[in-house]
Amino acid sequence: MTELPITDLETVLTTTRAVRRRLDFDRPVPRETVLDCLRTALQAPTGGDAEDWRFILVGDPEVRRQIGAEYRRLFDVHVGPRMAGMLQGGTMRVDPPAEPLEQAALRRRARVYSGAAYLAENLGRAPWLVLACATRPNRSAKIAAAVYGSVFPAVWSFQLALRSRGLGSIITTLHLREPEAVTRILRIPDGVTQCALLPVAYTIGTDFRPAARRPVEDVVFVDGWDRPPVGA
């Protein structure tokens, strides 16, 4: 069991995971704990020092139920039909490869997508849903990077702060495919851009480990994309 709070920066950075199955939906989370994490998150950089982020904390059980039901509906519409292919190595955008993936890769993929299905079933049970928004409209692809780039540093800082206190979360964007229902449920005004929805809960256990990632030498180029990766 990891001792809390986690104060070692390297540990927090390397063990903050996207948590689905290990969210404890039955353990209450004090609102002040979530607010403390957001206070830390608001120290993140923001484009032009605009601070145009806004966060909606959803704790009312009925409102959470409504948002959870909408999330599940969208999962069934957009993800469900592709689930079989994704378990064979495909993604939401790419069909399964002609050559089967290695068994270890398939098992990792299966864990991710079965976890996504579990989250879709249970999202509304999280003690808190936190919706990150921007107060500027996202009207074109040309400004999308500025809109989201001003909010996501704070979102990630929020997740790190949660992890340090024994809580977990995951960034979800599925409902942004059809955001109208959440807009109505939460009475979000025109001109506000929804950026991400995070279920927040204490985690079942705190013994998270660094993820298996490709070596940095495989993904880093120097002085241009046409240069070989660092390790080549």
Secondary structure, 3 states (H helix, E strand, C coil): CCCCCCCCHHHHHHHCCECCCCECCCCCCCHHHHHHHHHHHCCCCCHHHCCCEEEEEECCHHHHHHHHHHHHHHHHHHHHHHHHHHCCCCCCCCCCCCCCCCHHHHHHHHHHHHHHHHHHHHHHHCCEEEEEEECCCCCCHHHHHHHHHCCHHHHHHHHHHHHHCCEEECCECHHHHCCHHHHHHCCCCCCCEEEEEEEEEEECCCCCCCCCCCCHHHHCCCCCCCCCCCCC
